[in-house]
Amino acid sequence: MIMRNFFDFIKAEKLFSILFFLVFMLSLRTLFLSLQGDEITYNKIATNILEGKYYQTSHPSSVIPIVPFLMAFFSTSKIPLLGFILHKLFHLFLTIVALRFCYLTLSTVISEQKVLYSILLLTVVSSGFLSTLPSLYPEAIILVTFWGFFYYFNLPKSVDNFKKLFFLLILLIFTRYVYAVLGVFVLLYYYSIFTNSRNSIWKIIFISAILSTPLLFWFKYVYNIESQNLSEISYFNRFKSDDNPIWYNIKCGLGLEQHYETKRINGIPAFISLFVPMTGIRNYIVSSFLLAAVFYGLYLRNKNKTILNLLIGFSLVFIGFIFAGTGFSRYWLVLLPIIYLSYYLIYARYFKNTTYFVLLAQSISFILILNEIRVTFLIFNKLY
């Protein structure tokens, strides 16, 4: 069935097929790149995991566990490069699954197939997406768990759907702590089940308790090593470095200050970097305008249940990024489909003909793909 739909798509949408194929081929360039940045940290921890220690070098670590454990799973002692390649291909597979979840979620809002394809295409050609998602950073896992969570949340309420969304939420929190804010949707789920099917409420509470157990043990572990300052590398030092660490993080998250752990201002000013393929670009005014447009676009159709859920989810994650203080540009990548959906809703508010939106999306994507081809040649020239 999936293969038939795939071939039908190729026959019906030749231009989209070519553009998506080019994006897929360009994403494979990460297979030839050596580890860098946080990937090196994850690899050090993964190596120690295989020896029974969750250490970076000689002390316990509180680095979020999903990527190091996956890296340990894919590791091959005789041919380390093969393990990294398999892991990157797995992340690429997760990205494709995530886009499928995204497509199914947005299809409940948008009936025009070409518009859906346009939103997905704009997502995958956005600045940083091709470099980050197939790499060994956690973004691919975040993308699939985030959009899987919303896909199951928007399905009819049932115990079976709750199991899946709650499991995905646990994985999401294990991948990046800030997404614990989506627990608000779990409370909404409890309320819906309680008011409409009280016989199931105890079942989902029991399921929640069972699936939450690994997370509770992890939090206990993190609390122990953080309270004793045993961790070599920690996400929590930012809350220990100032007389008023919460206010300091909020200012950095808003982009009013540069966080001491980063090389440049992040937060709100970094939002523009999603759309302009220039390294390190920051602009507070333009980014604020683009962000305001996201909220406005979603507000236009907030009576739609799916869009309202996406608006709440976007707002919660946005607030979480502000409190995190050091939200990098890549943190925004998971929200790209919501962002482009909101921009389309603004377009649809004033223009009835979707043809121009599709043509604009294809044109922008083609230009960005050409730039990615240029970047790919530069990468390979540097390597070889």
Buried (B, 14 or more C-beta within 10 A) or exposed (E): EEEEEEEEBBEEBEBBBEBBEBBBEBBBBBBBBEBEEBBEBBBBBBBBBEEEBBBBEEEBBBBBBBBBBBBBBBBEEEEEEEBBBBBBBBBBEBBBBBBBBBBBBBEBBBEBBBBBBBBBBBBBBBBBBBBBBBBBBBBBBBBBBBBBBBBBBBBEBBBEBBBBBBBBBBBBBBBBBBBBBBEEBBEBBBEEBEEEBEEBBEBBEEBBEEBBEEBEEBEEBBEEBBEEEEBBBBBBBBBEEEEEBEEBBBBBBBBEBBBEEBEBBBBBBBBBBBBEBEEEBBBBEBBBEBBEBBBBBBEBBEEBEBBBBBBBBBBBBBBBBBBBBBBBBBBBBBBBBBBBBBBBBBBBEEEEEBEEBBEEBBEBBBEBBEEBEEBBEEBEEEEE
